[in-house]
């Protein structure tokens, strides 16, 4: 018996669509494409669709959009934008994280998220003015 067949965008979407018992024609109609197109993509006879359609597919099938985009050989445009904003730092972070075990990455992600208290991720949002102390002029002497 040979090695397991690598999962592809097409195989994953087909397996998930069938698991949800969504027929090919019904799925194509919901996606605004032809059943022939869906069939060819699922059989890897056509390339995966553009980012927005991949995201719509993920939403419809209950799959993580970033994971489905990765199977499609794409990266979400918001991630590309983040990398372009700080290319050296983000590239270094990603290269370093590549060999970190998943559980440690998840813990790091949680610490980052918690340190921003659920902020929008906007770097301007939490920035205070430099040189201005936050709580007045130091400690109160109490009297």
SVG drawing of the C-alpha trace seen along z (x, -y; Angstrom):
<svg xmlns="http://www.w3.org/2000/svg" viewBox="-30 -66 44 68">
<polyline fill="none" stroke="black" stroke-width="0.4" points="0.0,0.0 1.4,-3.4 1.6,-6.6 -1.6,-8.4 -2.8,-10.8 -2.1,-14.4 -5.2,-16.4 -5.9,-19.2 -8.3,-22.1 -10.6,-20.1 -10.6,-16.9 -11.2,-18.8 -14.1,-20.8 -15.7,-17.8 -15.3,-15.6 -16.7,-18.4 -19.6,-19.2 -20.6,-15.6 -20.3,-15.2 -22.7,-18.1 -25.0,-16.4 -25.0,-19.4 -25.5,-18.3 -23.2,-19.5 -25.9,-21.5 -27.1,-23.1 -23.6,-24.0 -22.9,-25.5 -26.0,-27.6 -25.1,-28.9 -21.7,-29.8 -23.0,-31.4 -21.0,-29.1 -21.8,-26.2 -22.0,-22.6 -19.4,-21.7 -17.0,-24.3 -17.4,-22.9 -16.9,-19.4 -13.7,-20.2 -12.3,-22.1 -13.2,-19.3 -11.4,-16.8 -8.4,-19.1 -8.9,-19.5 -9.1,-23.3 -7.2,-25.6 -8.9,-26.7 -10.9,-29.9 -9.8,-33.5 -9.5,-34.5 -13.0,-35.8 -14.6,-32.7 -12.3,-30.5 -13.4,-32.4 -17.1,-32.1 -16.6,-28.3 -15.0,-28.1 -17.9,-29.9 -20.5,-27.7 -18.7,-24.5 -17.6,-25.6 -13.9,-25.3 -11.3,-27.7 -10.7,-30.2 -6.9,-30.5 -6.6,-26.7 -8.6,-26.5 -6.7,-29.4 -3.4,-27.5 -4.8,-24.4 -5.6,-26.7 -2.0,-27.9 -3.0,-31.4 -2.5,-33.7 -5.2,-36.0 -4.7,-39.6 -4.9,-41.0 -1.8,-38.8 0.1,-40.0 -0.6,-43.5 0.7,-42.9 3.9,-41.4 4.4,-44.3 4.0,-46.8 6.9,-45.1 8.6,-42.7 11.8,-42.0 10.2,-41.5 7.2,-39.4 9.5,-37.3 11.7,-36.6 8.8,-35.7 7.3,-33.3 10.7,-31.6 11.3,-31.2 7.8,-29.9 8.1,-27.3 9.8,-24.8 7.9,-25.6 5.5,-22.8 1.8,-23.7 0.9,-23.7 3.7,-26.3 2.6,-28.4 -1.0,-28.4 0.2,-29.4 2.2,-32.3 -0.8,-33.4 -3.0,-33.5 -0.4,-35.6 -0.2,-38.0 -4.0,-38.3 -4.3,-38.7 -1.6,-41.4 -3.7,-43.4 -6.9,-43.0 -8.9,-42.0 -7.9,-45.2 -8.5,-45.5 -4.9,-44.9 -4.5,-48.5 -1.0,-49.6 -2.3,-53.2 -5.0,-52.1 -2.9,-51.3 0.0,-53.8 0.4,-56.4 2.3,-59.7 6.0,-59.3 7.4,-61.0 3.9,-61.5 3.5,-59.5 0.1,-57.9 -0.9,-58.3 0.1,-61.9 3.5,-62.8 4.4,-59.6 3.3,-58.1 1.1,-59.9 2.8,-60.6 -0.6,-60.2 -0.7,-63.5"/>
</svg>
